[in-house]
Amino acid sequence: MSDGMVLALPGAEYTGGTIMHDAMLWASWYVWLLALPALVIGTLIWDWIQRRQPVRVRRRR
């Protein structure tokens, strides 16, 4: 372990870079971190719009 980096993934190889510089990994995390709040906010807005409509205007399920 004198190379400096310990990998937690089984079968992973040390390529000389660090996980911090893995652009694809960070891009995928950013997509999820942005998608989850957007989904929650979208759901809250949708519920608010549905609550404001009169009952006769709402679609029957």
C-alpha positions in Angstrom: 0.0 0.0 0.0 2.9 2.3 -0.5 1.4 3.8 -3.7 -0.8 6.0 -1.6 -4.4 5.2 -2.5 -6.5 2.4 -1.2 -9.3 1.3 -3.5 -12.6 0.1 -2.0 -13.9 -1.6 -5.1 -13.0 -5.3 -5.5 -11.0 -5.9 -8.7 -10.3 -2.2 -9.2 -6.9 -1.2 -10.5 -4.9 1.9 -9.5 -4.4 3.9 -12.7 -2.4 6.7 -11.2 -5.4 9.1 -11.0 -7.6 9.7 -8.0 -11.3 9.3 -7.7 -11.6 13.1 -7.2 -10.5 13.6 -10.8 -12.9 11.1 -12.3 -15.1 13.4 -14.3 -17.7 10.7 -15.3 -18.2 9.7 -11.7 -18.7 13.3 -10.6 -21.0 14.0 -13.5 -23.2 11.1 -12.6 -23.4 12.2 -9.0 -24.2 15.7 -10.0 -27.1 14.5 -12.2 -28.6 12.5 -9.3 -28.0 15.3 -6.8 -29.8 17.8 -9.1 -32.5 15.3 -10.2 -33.8 14.4 -6.7 -34.5 18.0 -5.5 -36.1 18.8 -8.9 -38.3 15.7 -8.6 -39.4 16.7 -5.0 -40.0 20.4 -6.0 -41.9 19.3 -9.1 -44.1 17.0 -7.0 -44.8 19.8 -4.5 -45.8 22.2 -7.3 -48.0 19.5 -8.9 -49.8 18.8 -5.6 -50.3 22.5 -5.0 -51.8 23.0 -8.5 -54.1 20.0 -8.0 -55.3 21.2 -4.6 -56.1 24.7 -6.1 -58.4 23.2 -8.8 -62.1 22.7 -8.0 -63.2 19.1 -7.6 -65.3 19.1 -10.8 -62.3 20.1 -12.9 -60.0 17.3 -11.6 -59.7 14.2 -13.6 -61.4 11.1 -12.2 -59.1 8.2 -11.5 
